[in-house]
Amino acid sequence: QTITTAEKSEDLQLALNNANLNHTQQAFHVAIDRWTGGAADGFLYSTLEPIGIDWDPIYLRLDLDRAGKNPLSVVALVFLLLRDMAHGRIPIGFGVNRGLGAIQINQVKFSVQGDPQLQGLHGLVLRGGDISQVPENLLKLLQQAWQQEVGS
C-alpha cells in the first residue's frame, strides 16, 4: 500500500526498497495524441518497470508424437521462431510497443529423445540462438520438411 500511495519519488523508492523490489524503478511516459502524433497535453503518467533482472531460463518442450504427419516441419518452425527471437523480432510480455519486452538469447541447448533424424541436435548448444551453427545436413532436412509443409 505504501507503494501505491507514495506521492514523491523518494517515498516511492523507499517503499520499493522496503518491499525488496530493488530492481524496480519509476519511469515517466507521455501519452501520444493519436491525431497529431505529438505529446498529448496533460497526459504524463508513470509506471513501475523492472531493470537489470536475470530471469529464469525459458524451457520449450516439443512432443513430436502430436505434431501430425510432418513432425520435422514443426521443428523447422521452432527454428524460425528461435532465429526471429535471437534477432529481436519477437518481443515478449507487457509494453512491447513501448520498448519493453525485449529479450536476449544467450544460448539454446537441445535435448532430443526418440526421433533418430534429430539425434544430431542432442547436446547441441547454439550461442546467441544462432541457428547457422546447426549441422548443415540437419538444416537441409528441416528446410525440406518445411517446404513440403508449405507446398513450395
Rosetta constraint file for C-alpha pairs under 8 A:
AtomPair CA 1 CA 5 HARMONIC 6.15 0.50
AtomPair CA 2 CA 6 HARMONIC 5.85 0.50
AtomPair CA 2 CA 12 HARMONIC 7.59 0.50
AtomPair CA 2 CA 15 HARMONIC 5.94 0.50
AtomPair CA 3 CA 12 HARMONIC 5.65 0.50
AtomPair CA 3 CA 15 HARMONIC 5.42 0.50
AtomPair CA 3 CA 16 HARMONIC 6.51 0.50
AtomPair CA 6 CA 11 HARMONIC 5.60 0.50
AtomPair CA 6 CA 12 HARMONIC 5.14 0.50
AtomPair CA 6 CA 15 HARMONIC 7.79 0.50
AtomPair CA 7 CA 11 HARMONIC 6.90 0.50
AtomPair CA 7 CA 12 HARMONIC 7.24 0.50
AtomPair CA 8 CA 12 HARMONIC 6.29 0.50
AtomPair CA 9 CA 13 HARMONIC 6.15 0.50
AtomPair CA 9 CA 26 HARMONIC 7.79 0.50
AtomPair CA 10 CA 14 HARMONIC 6.23 0.50
AtomPair CA 11 CA 15 HARMONIC 6.15 0.50
AtomPair CA 12 CA 16 HARMONIC 6.11 0.50
AtomPair CA 13 CA 17 HARMONIC 6.13 0.50
AtomPair CA 13 CA 25 HARMONIC 7.46 0.50
AtomPair CA 14 CA 18 HARMONIC 6.13 0.50
AtomPair CA 15 CA 19 HARMONIC 6.23 0.50
AtomPair CA 16 CA 20 HARMONIC 6.37 0.50
AtomPair CA 16 CA 21 HARMONIC 4.98 0.50
AtomPair CA 16 CA 22 HARMONIC 6.36 0.50
AtomPair CA 16 CA 24 HARMONIC 7.21 0.50
AtomPair CA 17 CA 21 HARMONIC 5.45 0.50
AtomPair CA 17 CA 22 HARMONIC 5.14 0.50
AtomPair CA 23 CA 50 HARMONIC 5.56 0.50
AtomPair CA 23 CA 51 HARMONIC 5.28 0.50
AtomPair CA 23 CA 52 HARMONIC 6.40 0.50
AtomPair CA 23 CA 53 HARMONIC 6.64 0.50
AtomPair CA 24 CA 48 HARMONIC 6.28 0.50
AtomPair CA 24 CA 49 HARMONIC 5.37 0.50
AtomPair CA 24 CA 50 HARMONIC 4.32 0.50
AtomPair CA 24 CA 51 HARMONIC 5.84 0.50
AtomPair CA 25 CA 48 HARMONIC 5.53 0.50
AtomPair CA 25 CA 49 HARMONIC 5.43 0.50
AtomPair CA 25 CA 50 HARMONIC 6.43 0.50
AtomPair CA 25 CA 51 HARMONIC 7.08 0.50
AtomPair CA 26 CA 46 HARMONIC 6.47 0.50
AtomPair CA 26 CA 47 HARMONIC 5.71 0.50
AtomPair CA 26 CA 48 HARMONIC 4.68 0.50
AtomPair CA 26 CA 49 HARMONIC 6.34 0.50
AtomPair CA 27 CA 46 HARMONIC 5.37 0.50
AtomPair CA 27 CA 47 HARMONIC 5.38 0.50
AtomPair CA 27 CA 48 HARMONIC 6.21 0.50
AtomPair CA 27 CA 49 HARMONIC 6.71 0.50
AtomPair CA 28 CA 44 HARMONIC 7.09 0.50
AtomPair CA 28 CA 45 HARMONIC 5.84 0.50
AtomPair CA 28 CA 46 HARMONIC 4.29 0.50
AtomPair CA 28 CA 47 HARMONIC 6.60 0.50
AtomPair CA 29 CA 44 HARMONIC 5.81 0.50
AtomPair CA 29 CA 45 HARMONIC 5.37 0.50
AtomPair CA 29 CA 46 HARMONIC 5.78 0.50
AtomPair CA 29 CA 47 HARMONIC 7.86 0.50
AtomPair CA 30 CA 39 HARMONIC 6.13 0.50
AtomPair CA 30 CA 40 HARMONIC 6.98 0.50
AtomPair CA 30 CA 43 HARMONIC 5.85 0.50
AtomPair CA 30 CA 44 HARMONIC 4.57 0.50
AtomPair CA 30 CA 45 HARMONIC 6.24 0.50
AtomPair CA 31 CA 39 HARMONIC 6.00 0.50
AtomPair CA 31 CA 40 HARMONIC 5.52 0.50
AtomPair CA 31 CA 43 HARMONIC 5.50 0.50
AtomPair CA 31 CA 44 HARMONIC 6.49 0.50
AtomPair CA 31 CA 45 HARMONIC 7.61 0.50
AtomPair CA 32 CA 37 HARMONIC 6.00 0.50
AtomPair CA 32 CA 38 HARMONIC 5.62 0.50
AtomPair CA 32 CA 39 HARMONIC 4.71 0.50
AtomPair CA 32 CA 40 HARMONIC 5.16 0.50
AtomPair CA 33 CA 37 HARMONIC 5.26 0.50
AtomPair CA 33 CA 38 HARMONIC 5.55 0.50
AtomPair CA 33 CA 39 HARMONIC 5.74 0.50
AtomPair CA 33 CA 40 HARMONIC 4.58 0.50
AtomPair CA 34 CA 38 HARMONIC 7.89 0.50
AtomPair CA 39 CA 43 HARMONIC 7.89 0.50
AtomPair CA 63 CA 67 HARMONIC 6.93 0.50
AtomPair CA 64 CA 68 HARMONIC 7.80 0.50
AtomPair CA 64 CA 71 HARMONIC 5.63 0.50
AtomPair CA 64 CA 74 HARMONIC 7.98 0.50
AtomPair CA 65 CA 71 HARMONIC 7.68 0.50
AtomPair CA 67 CA 71 HARMONIC 4.92 0.50
AtomPair CA 67 CA 74 HARMONIC 6.70 0.50
AtomPair CA 70 CA 74 HARMONIC 7.35 0.50
AtomPair CA 70 CA 145 HARMONIC 7.03 0.50
AtomPair CA 70 CA 149 HARMONIC 7.18 0.50
AtomPair CA 71 CA 75 HARMONIC 6.74 0.50
AtomPair CA 72 CA 76 HARMONIC 6.19 0.50
AtomPair CA 72 CA 142 HARMONIC 6.03 0.50
AtomPair CA 72 CA 145 HARMONIC 5.74 0.50
AtomPair CA 72 CA 146 HARMONIC 7.46 0.50
AtomPair CA 73 CA 77 HARMONIC 6.19 0.50
AtomPair CA 73 CA 142 HARMONIC 6.46 0.50
AtomPair CA 73 CA 143 HARMONIC 7.98 0.50
AtomPair CA 73 CA 145 HARMONIC 4.90 0.50
AtomPair CA 73 CA 146 HARMONIC 4.62 0.50
AtomPair CA 73 CA 149 HARMONIC 6.33 0.50
AtomPair CA 74 CA 78 HARMONIC 6.31 0.50
AtomPair CA 74 CA 146 HARMONIC 7.90 0.50
AtomPair CA 75 CA 79 HARMONIC 6.35 0.50
AtomPair CA 75 CA 142 HARMONIC 7.15 0.50
AtomPair CA 76 CA 80 HARMONIC 6.39 0.50
AtomPair CA 76 CA 142 HARMONIC 5.19 0.50
AtomPair CA 76 CA 143 HARMONIC 6.78 0.50
AtomPair CA 76 CA 145 HARMONIC 7.38 0.50
AtomPair CA 76 CA 146 HARMONIC 6.10 0.50
AtomPair CA 77 CA 81 HARMONIC 6.25 0.50
AtomPair CA 77 CA 146 HARMONIC 7.49 0.50
AtomPair CA 78 CA 82 HARMONIC 6.16 0.50
AtomPair CA 79 CA 83 HARMONIC 6.10 0.50
AtomPair CA 79 CA 131 HARMONIC 6.97 0.50
AtomPair CA 80 CA 84 HARMONIC 6.21 0.50
AtomPair CA 81 CA 85 HARMONIC 6.09 0.50
AtomPair CA 82 CA 86 HARMONIC 6.01 0.50
AtomPair CA 82 CA 129 HARMONIC 6.35 0.50
AtomPair CA 82 CA 131 HARMONIC 7.61 0.50
AtomPair CA 83 CA 87 HARMONIC 6.34 0.50
AtomPair CA 83 CA 129 HARMONIC 6.58 0.50
AtomPair CA 83 CA 130 HARMONIC 6.59 0.50
AtomPair CA 83 CA 131 HARMONIC 6.33 0.50
AtomPair CA 84 CA 88 HARMONIC 6.36 0.50
AtomPair CA 84 CA 89 HARMONIC 5.21 0.50
AtomPair CA 84 CA 90 HARMONIC 6.28 0.50
AtomPair CA 85 CA 89 HARMONIC 5.62 0.50
AtomPair CA 85 CA 90 HARMONIC 5.08 0.50
AtomPair CA 85 CA 91 HARMONIC 7.45 0.50
AtomPair CA 85 CA 103 HARMONIC 7.76 0.50
AtomPair CA 85 CA 105 HARMONIC 7.54 0.50
AtomPair CA 86 CA 104 HARMONIC 6.73 0.50
AtomPair CA 86 CA 105 HARMONIC 5.65 0.50
AtomPair CA 86 CA 128 HARMONIC 6.57 0.50
AtomPair CA 86 CA 129 HARMONIC 5.43 0.50
AtomPair CA 86 CA 130 HARMONIC 7.03 0.50
AtomPair CA 88 CA 102 HARMONIC 6.81 0.50
AtomPair CA 88 CA 103 HARMONIC 7.04 0.50
AtomPair CA 88 CA 104 HARMONIC 7.55 0.50
AtomPair CA 90 CA 102 HARMONIC 7.87 0.50
AtomPair CA 91 CA 96 HARMONIC 5.92 0.50
AtomPair CA 91 CA 100 HARMONIC 7.77 0.50
AtomPair CA 91 CA 101 HARMONIC 4.95 0.50
AtomPair CA 91 CA 102 HARMONIC 5.02 0.50
AtomPair CA 91 CA 103 HARMONIC 6.71 0.50
AtomPair CA 92 CA 96 HARMONIC 6.67 0.50
AtomPair CA 92 CA 101 HARMONIC 4.66 0.50
AtomPair CA 92 CA 102 HARMONIC 6.50 0.50
AtomPair CA 92 CA 103 HARMONIC 7.27 0.50
AtomPair CA 93 CA 100 HARMONIC 7.74 0.50
AtomPair CA 93 CA 101 HARMONIC 5.18 0.50
AtomPair CA 94 CA 100 HARMONIC 6.81 0.50
AtomPair CA 94 CA 101 HARMONIC 6.24 0.50
AtomPair CA 95 CA 99 HARMONIC 6.70 0.50
AtomPair CA 95 CA 100 HARMONIC 5.04 0.50
AtomPair CA 95 CA 101 HARMONIC 6.38 0.50
AtomPair CA 96 CA 100 HARMONIC 4.69 0.50
AtomPair CA 96 CA 101 HARMONIC 4.85 0.50
AtomPair CA 96 CA 102 HARMONIC 7.33 0.50
AtomPair CA 104 CA 128 HARMONIC 7.86 0.50
AtomPair CA 105 CA 128 HARMONIC 5.20 0.50
AtomPair CA 105 CA 129 HARMONIC 5.86 0.50
AtomPair CA 106 CA 127 HARMONIC 6.05 0.50
AtomPair CA 106 CA 128 HARMONIC 4.47 0.50
AtomPair CA 106 CA 129 HARMONIC 6.73 0.50
AtomPair CA 107 CA 125 HARMONIC 6.51 0.50
AtomPair CA 107 CA 126 HARMONIC 5.33 0.50
AtomPair CA 107 CA 127 HARMONIC 4.43 0.50
AtomPair CA 107 CA 128 HARMONIC 4.82 0.50
AtomPair CA 107 CA 129 HARMONIC 5.35 0.50
AtomPair CA 108 CA 125 HARMONIC 5.53 0.50
AtomPair CA 108 CA 126 HARMONIC 4.99 0.50
AtomPair CA 108 CA 127 HARMONIC 6.66 0.50
AtomPair CA 108 CA 128 HARMONIC 7.30 0.50
AtomPair CA 108 CA 129 HARMONIC 5.54 0.50
AtomPair CA 109 CA 123 HARMONIC 6.62 0.50
AtomPair CA 109 CA 124 HARMONIC 5.89 0.50
AtomPair CA 109 CA 125 HARMONIC 4.51 0.50
AtomPair CA 109 CA 126 HARMONIC 6.50 0.50
AtomPair CA 110 CA 121 HARMONIC 6.06 0.50
AtomPair CA 110 CA 122 HARMONIC 5.40 0.50
AtomPair CA 110 CA 123 HARMONIC 5.40 0.50
AtomPair CA 110 CA 124 HARMONIC 5.50 0.50
AtomPair CA 110 CA 125 HARMONIC 6.56 0.50
AtomPair CA 111 CA 121 HARMONIC 7.23 0.50
AtomPair CA 111 CA 122 HARMONIC 4.79 0.50
AtomPair CA 111 CA 123 HARMONIC 5.75 0.50
AtomPair CA 111 CA 124 HARMONIC 7.83 0.50
AtomPair CA 112 CA 118 HARMONIC 6.92 0.50
AtomPair CA 112 CA 119 HARMONIC 6.19 0.50
AtomPair CA 112 CA 121 HARMONIC 6.72 0.50
AtomPair CA 112 CA 122 HARMONIC 4.91 0.50
AtomPair CA 112 CA 123 HARMONIC 7.85 0.50
AtomPair CA 113 CA 119 HARMONIC 7.69 0.50
AtomPair CA 114 CA 119 HARMONIC 7.98 0.50
AtomPair CA 115 CA 119 HARMONIC 6.77 0.50
AtomPair CA 118 CA 122 HARMONIC 7.38 0.50
AtomPair CA 118 CA 138 HARMONIC 7.43 0.50
AtomPair CA 120 CA 124 HARMONIC 7.73 0.50
AtomPair CA 120 CA 135 HARMONIC 7.62 0.50
AtomPair CA 120 CA 138 HARMONIC 7.32 0.50
AtomPair CA 121 CA 134 HARMONIC 7.54 0.50
AtomPair CA 124 CA 134 HARMONIC 7.88 0.50
AtomPair CA 126 CA 130 HARMONIC 5.75 0.50
AtomPair CA 126 CA 131 HARMONIC 6.71 0.50
AtomPair CA 126 CA 133 HARMONIC 6.28 0.50
AtomPair CA 126 CA 134 HARMONIC 7.60 0.50
AtomPair CA 134 CA 138 HARMONIC 6.88 0.50
AtomPair CA 134 CA 139 HARMONIC 6.52 0.50
AtomPair CA 135 CA 139 HARMONIC 6.45 0.50
AtomPair CA 136 CA 140 HARMONIC 6.19 0.50
AtomPair CA 137 CA 141 HARMONIC 6.26 0.50
AtomPair CA 138 CA 142 HARMONIC 6.15 0.50
AtomPair CA 139 CA 143 HARMONIC 5.99 0.50
AtomPair CA 140 CA 144 HARMONIC 6.11 0.50
AtomPair CA 141 CA 145 HARMONIC 6.31 0.50
AtomPair CA 142 CA 146 HARMONIC 6.11 0.50
AtomPair CA 143 CA 147 HARMONIC 6.14 0.50
AtomPair CA 144 CA 148 HARMONIC 6.11 0.50
AtomPair CA 145 CA 149 HARMONIC 6.20 0.50
AtomPair CA 146 CA 150 HARMONIC 6.29 0.50
AtomPair CA 147 CA 151 HARMONIC 5.85 0.50
AtomPair CA 147 CA 152 HARMONIC 5.32 0.50
AtomPair CA 148 CA 152 HARMONIC 6.48 0.50
